[in-house]
Amino acid sequence: MTTEEATAYVKVAARLMGLSISPKYLPGVVENWQRLEVIASLVTEFPLSENLEAAPIFEP
């Protein structure tokens, strides 16, 4: 996602949540959003087999 796309996304998401982001802080919020996007991609892009089934009981 480009910086322009991330900025547009942050502005729309903030508006939908009823939040206002000061123009002074917007670049920092966008930068953090882009960092979160990279971190989340480690999980969302992890390849999973089609044959996996969820465990019925979680045991740490």
mmCIF file of the N, C-alpha and C atoms, coordinates in Angstrom:
data_MODEL
# 
_entry.id   MODEL 
# 
loop_
_atom_site.group_PDB 
_atom_site.id 
_atom_site.type_symbol 
_atom_site.label_atom_id 
_atom_site.label_alt_id 
_atom_site.label_comp_id 
_atom_site.label_asym_id 
_atom_site.label_entity_id 
_atom_site.label_seq_id 
_atom_site.pdbx_PDB_ins_code 
_atom_site.Cartn_x 
_atom_site.Cartn_y 
_atom_site.Cartn_z 
_atom_site.occupancy 
_atom_site.B_iso_or_equiv 
_atom_site.pdbx_formal_charge 
_atom_site.auth_seq_id 
_atom_site.auth_comp_id 
_atom_site.auth_asym_id 
_atom_site.auth_atom_id 
_atom_site.pdbx_PDB_model_num 
ATOM 1   N N  . MET A 1 1  ? 0.860   -1.169  0.000  1.00 0.00 ? 1  MET A N  1 
ATOM 2   C CA . MET A 1 1  ? 0.000   0.000   0.000  1.00 0.00 ? 1  MET A CA 1 
ATOM 3   C C  . MET A 1 1  ? 0.908   1.235   0.000  1.00 0.00 ? 1  MET A C  1 
ATOM 4   N N  . THR A 1 2  ? 0.624   2.136   -0.910 1.00 0.00 ? 2  THR A N  1 
ATOM 5   C CA . THR A 1 2  ? 1.416   3.364   -0.973 1.00 0.00 ? 2  THR A CA 1 
ATOM 6   C C  . THR A 1 2  ? 1.054   4.277   0.200  1.00 0.00 ? 2  THR A C  1 
ATOM 7   N N  . THR A 1 3  ? 1.883   5.276   0.426  1.00 0.00 ? 3  THR A N  1 
ATOM 8   C CA . THR A 1 3  ? 1.608   6.230   1.500  1.00 0.00 ? 3  THR A CA 1 
ATOM 9   C C  . THR A 1 3  ? 0.292   6.971   1.237  1.00 0.00 ? 3  THR A C  1 
ATOM 10  N N  . GLU A 1 4  ? 0.036   7.279   -0.022 1.00 0.00 ? 4  GLU A N  1 
ATOM 11  C CA . GLU A 1 4  ? -1.212  7.967   -0.357 1.00 0.00 ? 4  GLU A CA 1 
ATOM 12  C C  . GLU A 1 4  ? -2.426  7.077   -0.065 1.00 0.00 ? 4  GLU A C  1 
ATOM 13  N N  . GLU A 1 5  ? -2.317  5.793   -0.424 1.00 0.00 ? 5  GLU A N  1 
ATOM 14  C CA . GLU A 1 5  ? -3.418  4.851   -0.152 1.00 0.00 ? 5  GLU A CA 1 
ATOM 15  C C  . GLU A 1 5  ? -3.605  4.661   1.348  1.00 0.00 ? 5  GLU A C  1 
ATOM 16  N N  . ALA A 1 6  ? -2.512  4.554   2.077  1.00 0.00 ? 6  ALA A N  1 
ATOM 17  C CA . ALA A 1 6  ? -2.591  4.380   3.528  1.00 0.00 ? 6  ALA A CA 1 
ATOM 18  C C  . ALA A 1 6  ? -3.214  5.611   4.180  1.00 0.00 ? 6  ALA A C  1 
ATOM 19  N N  . THR A 1 7  ? -2.851  6.782   3.698  1.00 0.00 ? 7  THR A N  1 
ATOM 20  C CA . THR A 1 7  ? -3.419  8.021   4.240  1.00 0.00 ? 7  THR A CA 1 
ATOM 21  C C  . THR A 1 7  ? -4.930  8.066   3.998  1.00 0.00 ? 7  THR A C  1 
ATOM 22  N N  . ALA A 1 8  ? -5.336  7.718   2.798  1.00 0.00 ? 8  ALA A N  1 
ATOM 23  C CA . ALA A 1 8  ? -6.769  7.698   2.490  1.00 0.00 ? 8  ALA A CA 1 
ATOM 24  C C  . ALA A 1 8  ? -7.491  6.686   3.372  1.00 0.00 ? 8  ALA A C  1 
ATOM 25  N N  . TYR A 1 9  ? -6.899  5.507   3.559  1.00 0.00 ? 9  TYR A N  1 
ATOM 26  C CA . TYR A 1 9  ? -7.516  4.476   4.387  1.00 0.00 ? 9  TYR A CA 1 
ATOM 27  C C  . TYR A 1 9  ? -7.658  4.951   5.835  1.00 0.00 ? 9  TYR A C  1 
ATOM 28  N N  . VAL A 1 10 ? -6.602  5.519   6.376  1.00 0.00 ? 10 VAL A N  1 
ATOM 29  C CA . VAL A 1 10 ? -6.630  5.993   7.772  1.00 0.00 ? 10 VAL A CA 1 
ATOM 30  C C  . VAL A 1 10 ? -7.698  7.069   7.936  1.00 0.00 ? 10 VAL A C  1 
ATOM 31  N N  . LYS A 1 11 ? -7.792  7.983   6.984  1.00 0.00 ? 11 LYS A N  1 
ATOM 32  C CA . LYS A 1 11 ? -8.800  9.047   7.075  1.00 0.00 ? 11 LYS A CA 1 
ATOM 33  C C  . LYS A 1 11 ? -10.219 8.487   7.051  1.00 0.00 ? 11 LYS A C  1 
ATOM 34  N N  . VAL A 1 12 ? -10.469 7.542   6.153  1.00 0.00 ? 12 VAL A N  1 
ATOM 35  C CA . VAL A 1 12 ? -11.803 6.939   6.051  1.00 0.00 ? 12 VAL A CA 1 
ATOM 36  C C  . VAL A 1 12 ? -12.120 6.118   7.302  1.00 0.00 ? 12 VAL A C  1 
ATOM 37  N N  . ALA A 1 13 ? -11.156 5.314   7.752  1.00 0.00 ? 13 ALA A N  1 
ATOM 38  C CA . ALA A 1 13 ? -11.375 4.490   8.946  1.00 0.00 ? 13 ALA A CA 1 
ATOM 39  C C  . ALA A 1 13 ? -11.643 5.364   10.169 1.00 0.00 ? 13 ALA A C  1 
ATOM 40  N N  . ALA A 1 14 ? -10.899 6.440   10.311 1.00 0.00 ? 14 ALA A N  1 
ATOM 41  C CA . ALA A 1 14 ? -11.112 7.347   11.442 1.00 0.00 ? 14 ALA A CA 1 
ATOM 42  C C  . ALA A 1 14 ? -12.506 7.964   11.379 1.00 0.00 ? 14 ALA A C  1 
ATOM 43  N N  . ARG A 1 15 ? -12.906 8.379   10.190 1.00 0.00 ? 15 ARG A N  1 
ATOM 44  C CA . ARG A 1 15 ? -14.235 8.977   10.028 1.00 0.00 ? 15 ARG A CA 1 
ATOM 45  C C  . ARG A 1 15 ? -15.328 7.973   10.385 1.00 0.00 ? 15 ARG A C  1 
ATOM 46  N N  . LEU A 1 16 ? -15.172 6.719   9.929  1.00 0.00 ? 16 LEU A N  1 
ATOM 47  C CA . LEU A 1 16 ? -16.176 5.688   10.223 1.00 0.00 ? 16 LEU A CA 1 
ATOM 48  C C  . LEU A 1 16 ? -16.267 5.380   11.716 1.00 0.00 ? 16 LEU A C  1 
ATOM 49  N N  . MET A 1 17 ? -15.151 5.544   12.434 1.00 0.00 ? 17 MET A N  1 
ATOM 50  C CA . MET A 1 17 ? -15.141 5.281   13.879 1.00 0.00 ? 17 MET A CA 1 
ATOM 51  C C  . MET A 1 17 ? -15.462 6.522   14.701 1.00 0.00 ? 17 MET A C  1 
ATOM 52  N N  . GLY A 1 18 ? -15.688 7.633   14.016 1.00 0.00 ? 18 GLY A N  1 
ATOM 53  C CA . GLY A 1 18 ? -16.008 8.866   14.717 1.00 0.00 ? 18 GLY A CA 1 
ATOM 54  C C  . GLY A 1 18 ? -14.801 9.506   15.382 1.00 0.00 ? 18 GLY A C  1 
ATOM 55  N N  . LEU A 1 19 ? -13.615 9.241   14.863 1.00 0.00 ? 19 LEU A N  1 
ATOM 56  C CA . LEU A 1 19 ? -12.396 9.811   15.425 1.00 0.00 ? 19 LEU A CA 1 
ATOM 57  C C  . LEU A 1 19 ? -11.913 10.964  14.568 1.00 0.00 ? 19 LEU A C  1 
ATOM 58  N N  . SER A 1 20 ? -11.281 11.911  15.199 1.00 0.00 ? 20 SER A N  1 
ATOM 59  C CA . SER A 1 20 ? -10.650 12.982  14.434 1.00 0.00 ? 20 SER A CA 1 
ATOM 60  C C  . SER A 1 20 ? -9.146  12.894  14.685 1.00 0.00 ? 20 SER A C  1 
ATOM 61  N N  . ILE A 1 21 ? -8.401  12.967  13.609 1.00 0.00 ? 21 ILE A N  1 
ATOM 62  C CA . ILE A 1 21 ? -6.938  12.918  13.709 1.00 0.00 ? 21 ILE A CA 1 
ATOM 63  C C  . ILE A 1 21 ? -6.421  14.275  13.263 1.00 0.00 ? 21 ILE A C  1 
ATOM 64  N N  . SER A 1 22 ? -5.726  14.933  14.141 1.00 0.00 ? 22 SER A N  1 
ATOM 65  C CA . SER A 1 22 ? -5.157  16.235  13.833 1.00 0.00 ? 22 SER A CA 1 
ATOM 66  C C  . SER A 1 22 ? -4.171  16.096  12.673 1.00 0.00 ? 22 SER A C  1 
ATOM 67  N N  . PRO A 1 23 ? -4.184  17.032  11.747 1.00 0.00 ? 23 PRO A N  1 
ATOM 68  C CA . PRO A 1 23 ? -3.216  16.985  10.642 1.00 0.00 ? 23 PRO A CA 1 
ATOM 69  C C  . PRO A 1 23 ? -1.774  16.885  11.136 1.00 0.00 ? 23 PRO A C  1 
ATOM 70  N N  . LYS A 1 24 ? -1.535  17.416  12.321 1.00 0.00 ? 24 LYS A N  1 
ATOM 71  C CA . LYS A 1 24 ? -0.205  17.361  12.925 1.00 0.00 ? 24 LYS A CA 1 
ATOM 72  C C  . LYS A 1 24 ? 0.227   15.924  13.186 1.00 0.00 ? 24 LYS A C  1 
ATOM 73  N N  . TYR A 1 25 ? -0.734  15.047  13.556 1.00 0.00 ? 25 TYR A N  1 
ATOM 74  C CA . TYR A 1 25 ? -0.422  13.669  13.921 1.00 0.00 ? 25 TYR A CA 1 
ATOM 75  C C  . TYR A 1 25 ? -0.683  12.660  12.805 1.00 0.00 ? 25 TYR A C  1 
ATOM 76  N N  . LEU A 1 26 ? -1.337  13.085  11.747 1.00 0.00 ? 26 LEU A N  1 
ATOM 77  C CA . LEU A 1 26 ? -1.703  12.165  10.667 1.00 0.00 ? 26 LEU A CA 1 
ATOM 78  C C  . LEU A 1 26 ? -0.497  11.415  10.079 1.00 0.00 ? 26 LEU A C  1 
ATOM 79  N N  . PRO A 1 27 ? 0.619   12.072  9.783  1.00 0.00 ? 27 PRO A N  1 
ATOM 80  C CA . PRO A 1 27 ? 1.752   11.320  9.229  1.00 0.00 ? 27 PRO A CA 1 
ATOM 81  C C  . PRO A 1 27 ? 2.236   10.192  10.152 1.00 0.00 ? 27 PRO A C  1 
ATOM 82  N N  . GLY A 1 28 ? 2.252   10.422  11.455 1.00 0.00 ? 28 GLY A N  1 
ATOM 83  C CA . GLY A 1 28 ? 2.662   9.386   12.405 1.00 0.00 ? 28 GLY A CA 1 
ATOM 84  C C  . GLY A 1 28 ? 1.676   8.233   12.458 1.00 0.00 ? 28 GLY A C  1 
ATOM 85  N N  . VAL A 1 29 ? 0.388   8.553   12.392 1.00 0.00 ? 29 VAL A N  1 
ATOM 86  C CA . VAL A 1 29 ? -0.640  7.512   12.400 1.00 0.00 ? 29 VAL A CA 1 
ATOM 87  C C  . VAL A 1 29 ? -0.523  6.662   11.135 1.00 0.00 ? 29 VAL A C  1 
ATOM 88  N N  . VAL A 1 30 ? -0.318  7.303   10.008 1.00 0.00 ? 30 VAL A N  1 
ATOM 89  C CA . VAL A 1 30 ? -0.172  6.578   8.741  1.00 0.00 ? 30 VAL A CA 1 
ATOM 90  C C  . VAL A 1 30 ? 1.075   5.705   8.780  1.00 0.00 ? 30 VAL A C  1 
ATOM 91  N N  . GLU A 1 31 ? 2.175   6.237   9.289  1.00 0.00 ? 31 GLU A N  1 
ATOM 92  C CA . GLU A 1 31 ? 3.417   5.456   9.393  1.00 0.00 ? 31 GLU A CA 1 
ATOM 93  C C  . GLU A 1 31 ? 3.211   4.214   10.259 1.00 0.00 ? 31 GLU A C  1 
ATOM 94  N N  . ASN A 1 32 ? 2.531   4.376   11.382 1.00 0.00 ? 32 ASN A N  1 
ATOM 95  C CA . ASN A 1 32 ? 2.269   3.224   12.251 1.00 0.00 ? 32 ASN A CA 1 
ATOM 96  C C  . ASN A 1 32 ? 1.330   2.229   11.584 1.00 0.00 ? 32 ASN A C  1 
ATOM 97  N N  . TRP A 1 33 ? 0.337   2.728   10.834 1.00 0.00 ? 33 TRP A N  1 
ATOM 98  C CA . TRP A 1 33 ? -0.562  1.833   10.112 1.00 0.00 ? 33 TRP A CA 1 
ATOM 99  C C  . TRP A 1 33 ? 0.227   0.985   9.110  1.00 0.00 ? 33 TRP A C  1 
ATOM 100 N N  . GLN A 1 34 ? 1.163   1.617   8.407  1.00 0.00 ? 34 GLN A N  1 
ATOM 101 C CA . GLN A 1 34 ? 1.969   0.886   7.430  1.00 0.00 ? 34 GLN A CA 1 
ATOM 102 C C  . GLN A 1 34 ? 2.858   -0.158  8.114  1.00 0.00 ? 34 GLN A C  1 
ATOM 103 N N  . ARG A 1 35 ? 3.367   0.151   9.294  1.00 0.00 ? 35 ARG A N  1 
ATOM 104 C CA . ARG A 1 35 ? 4.151   -0.834  10.055 1.00 0.00 ? 35 ARG A CA 1 
ATOM 105 C C  . ARG A 1 35 ? 3.280   -2.012  10.467 1.00 0.00 ? 35 ARG A C  1 
ATOM 106 N N  . LEU A 1 36 ? 2.072   -1.713  10.936 1.00 0.00 ? 36 LEU A N  1 
ATOM 107 C CA . LEU A 1 36 ? 1.152   -2.783  11.327 1.00 0.00 ? 36 LEU A CA 1 
ATOM 108 C C  . LEU A 1 36 ? 0.785   -3.667  10.139 1.00 0.00 ? 36 LEU A C  1 
ATOM 109 N N  . GLU A 1 37 ? 0.655   -3.055  8.981  1.00 0.00 ? 37 GLU A N  1 
ATOM 110 C CA . GLU A 1 37 ? 0.341   -3.808  7.775  1.00 0.00 ? 37 GLU A CA 1 
ATOM 111 C C  . GLU A 1 37 ? 1.450   -4.827  7.464  1.00 0.00 ? 37 GLU A C  1 
ATOM 112 N N  . VAL A 1 38 ? 2.707   -4.415  7.614  1.00 0.00 ? 38 VAL A N  1 
ATOM 113 C CA . VAL A 1 38 ? 3.842   -5.315  7.379  1.00 0.00 ? 38 VAL A CA 1 
ATOM 114 C C  . VAL A 1 38 ? 3.844   -6.446  8.402  1.00 0.00 ? 38 VAL A C  1 
ATOM 115 N N  . ILE A 1 39 ? 3.620   -6.111  9.663  1.00 0.00 ? 39 ILE A N  1 
ATOM 116 C CA . ILE A 1 39 ? 3.609   -7.130  10.719 1.00 0.00 ? 39 ILE A CA 1 
ATOM 117 C C  . ILE A 1 39 ? 2.475   -8.120  10.493 1.00 0.00 ? 39 ILE A C  1 
ATOM 118 N N  . ALA A 1 40 ? 1.283   -7.619  10.151 1.00 0.00 ? 40 ALA A N  1 
ATOM 119 C CA . ALA A 1 40 ? 0.131   -8.494  9.934  1.00 0.00 ? 40 ALA A CA 1 
ATOM 120 C C  . ALA A 1 40 ? 0.332   -9.407  8.733  1.00 0.00 ? 40 ALA A C  1 
ATOM 121 N N  . SER A 1 41 ? 1.087   -8.951  7.743  1.00 0.00 ? 41 SER A N  1 
ATOM 122 C CA . SER A 1 41 ? 1.305   -9.777  6.553  1.00 0.00 ? 41 SER A CA 1 
ATOM 123 C C  . SER A 1 41 ? 2.064   -11.066 6.887  1.00 0.00 ? 41 SER A C  1 
ATOM 124 N N  . LEU A 1 42 ? 2.839   -11.049 7.975  1.00 0.00 ? 42 LEU A N  1 
ATOM 125 C CA . LEU A 1 42 ? 3.530   -12.270 8.393  1.00 0.00 ? 42 LEU A CA 1 
ATOM 126 C C  . LEU A 1 42 ? 2.528   -13.370 8.740  1.00 0.00 ? 42 LEU A C  1 
ATOM 127 N N  . VAL A 1 43 ? 1.385   -12.972 9.260  1.00 0.00 ? 43 VAL A N  1 
ATOM 128 C CA . VAL A 1 43 ? 0.349   -13.939 9.632  1.00 0.00 ? 43 VAL A CA 1 
ATOM 129 C C  . VAL A 1 43 ? -0.573  -14.221 8.444  1.00 0.00 ? 43 VAL A C  1 
ATOM 130 N N  . THR A 1 44 ? -1.038  -13.174 7.795  1.00 0.00 ? 44 THR A N  1 
ATOM 131 C CA . THR A 1 44 ? -2.037  -13.348 6.739  1.00 0.00 ? 44 THR A CA 1 
ATOM 132 C C  . THR A 1 44 ? -1.482  -14.020 5.489  1.00 0.00 ? 44 THR A C  1 
ATOM 133 N N  . GLU A 1 45 ? -0.185  -13.930 5.272  1.00 0.00 ? 45 GLU A N  1 
ATOM 134 C CA . GLU A 1 45 ? 0.412   -14.538 4.082  1.00 0.00 ? 45 GLU A CA 1 
ATOM 135 C C  . GLU A 1 45 ? 1.082   -15.877 4.367  1.00 0.00 ? 45 GLU A C  1 
ATOM 136 N N  . PHE A 1 46 ? 0.969   -16.377 5.608  1.00 0.00 ? 46 PHE A N  1 
ATOM 137 C CA . PHE A 1 46 ? 1.565   -17.665 5.959  1.00 0.00 ? 46 PHE A CA 1 
ATOM 138 C C  . PHE A 1 46 ? 0.794   -18.771 5.244  1.00 0.00 ? 46 PHE A C  1 
ATOM 139 N N  . PRO A 1 47 ? 1.497   -19.614 4.486  1.00 0.00 ? 47 PRO A N  1 
ATOM 140 C CA . PRO A 1 47 ? 0.790   -20.650 3.728  1.00 0.00 ? 47 PRO A CA 1 
ATOM 141 C C  . PRO A 1 47 ? 0.218   -21.742 4.649  1.00 0.00 ? 47 PRO A C  1 
ATOM 142 N N  . LEU A 1 48 ? -1.027  -22.080 4.423  1.00 0.00 ? 48 LEU A N  1 
ATOM 143 C CA . LEU A 1 48 ? -1.688  -23.138 5.183  1.00 0.00 ? 48 LEU A CA 1 
ATOM 144 C C  . LEU A 1 48 ? -2.172  -24.212 4.210  1.00 0.00 ? 48 LEU A C  1 
ATOM 145 N N  . SER A 1 49 ? -2.092  -25.441 4.661  1.00 0.00 ? 49 SER A N  1 
ATOM 146 C CA . SER A 1 49 ? -2.559  -26.556 3.860  1.00 0.00 ? 49 SER A CA 1 
ATOM 147 C C  . SER A 1 49 ? -4.088  -26.548 3.795  1.00 0.00 ? 49 SER A C  1 
ATOM 148 N N  . GLU A 1 50 ? -4.636  -26.991 2.692  1.00 0.00 ? 50 GLU A N  1 
ATOM 149 C CA . GLU A 1 50 ? -6.090  -27.088 2.546  1.00 0.00 ? 50 GLU A CA 1 
ATOM 150 C C  . GLU A 1 50 ? -6.675  -28.171 3.452  1.00 0.00 ? 50 GLU A C  1 
ATOM 151 N N  . ASN A 1 51 ? -5.831  -29.094 3.942  1.00 0.00 ? 51 ASN A N  1 
ATOM 152 C CA . ASN A 1 51 ? -6.300  -30.228 4.732  1.00 0.00 ? 51 ASN A CA 1 
ATOM 153 C C  . ASN A 1 51 ? -6.284  -29.971 6.234  1.00 0.00 ? 51 ASN A C  1 
ATOM 154 N N  . LEU A 1 52 ? -5.987  -28.780 6.666  1.00 0.00 ? 52 LEU A N  1 
ATOM 155 C CA . LEU A 1 52 ? -5.927  -28.476 8.095  1.00 0.00 ? 52 LEU A CA 1 
ATOM 156 C C  . LEU A 1 52 ? -7.322  -28.415 8.705  1.00 0.00 ? 52 LEU A C  1 
ATOM 157 N N  . GLU A 1 53 ? -7.418  -28.887 9.943  1.00 0.00 ? 53 GLU A N  1 
ATOM 158 C CA . GLU A 1 53 ? -8.671  -28.775 10.682 1.00 0.00 ? 53 GLU A CA 1 
ATOM 159 C C  . GLU A 1 53 ? -8.382  -28.087 12.002 1.00 0.00 ? 53 GLU A C  1 
ATOM 160 N N  . ALA A 1 54 ? -9.326  -27.310 12.453 1.00 0.00 ? 54 ALA A N  1 
ATOM 161 C CA . ALA A 1 54 ? -9.157  -26.632 13.738 1.00 0.00 ? 54 ALA A CA 1 
ATOM 162 C C  . ALA A 1 54 ? -9.187  -27.657 14.868 1.00 0.00 ? 54 ALA A C  1 
ATOM 163 N N  . ALA A 1 55 ? -8.331  -27.457 15.871 1.00 0.00 ? 55 ALA A N  1 
ATOM 164 C CA . ALA A 1 55 ? -8.321  -28.340 17.024 1.00 0.00 ? 55 ALA A CA 1 
ATOM 165 C C  . ALA A 1 55 ? -9.579  -28.093 17.859 1.00 0.00 ? 55 ALA A C  1 
ATOM 166 N N  . PRO A 1 56 ? -10.248 -29.153 18.313 1.00 0.00 ? 56 PRO A N  1 
ATOM 167 C CA . PRO A 1 56 ? -11.466 -28.951 19.100 1.00 0.00 ? 56 PRO A CA 1 
ATOM 168 C C  . PRO A 1 56 ? -11.190 -28.360 20.483 1.00 0.00 ? 56 PRO A C  1 
ATOM 169 N N  . ILE A 1 57 ? -9.992  -28.579 20.999 1.00 0.00 ? 57 ILE A N  1 
ATOM 170 C CA . ILE A 1 57 ? -9.615  -28.072 22.325 1.00 0.00 ? 57 ILE A CA 1 
ATOM 171 C C  . ILE A 1 57 ? -8.228  -27.457 22.228 1.00 0.00 ? 57 ILE A C  1 
ATOM 172 N N  . PHE A 1 58 ? -8.078  -26.247 22.766 1.00 0.00 ? 58 PHE A N  1 
ATOM 173 C CA . PHE A 1 58 ? -6.772  -25.597 22.778 1.00 0.00 ? 58 PHE A CA 1 
ATOM 174 C C  . PHE A 1 58 ? -6.009  -26.050 24.001 1.00 0.00 ? 58 PHE A C  1 
ATOM 175 N N  . GLU A 1 59 ? -4.835  -26.577 23.791 1.00 0.00 ? 59 GLU A N  1 
ATOM 176 C CA . GLU A 1 59 ? -3.956  -26.982 24.888 1.00 0.00 ? 59 GLU A CA 1 
ATOM 177 C C  . GLU A 1 59 ? -2.593  -26.328 24.670 1.00 0.00 ? 59 GLU A C  1 
ATOM 178 N N  . PRO A 1 60 ? -2.250  -25.327 25.501 1.00 0.00 ? 60 PRO A N  1 
ATOM 179 C CA . PRO A 1 60 ? -0.969  -24.639 25.324 1.00 0.00 ? 60 PRO A CA 1 
ATOM 180 C C  . PRO A 1 60 ? 0.217   -25.556 25.588 1.00 0.00 ? 60 PRO A C  1 
# 
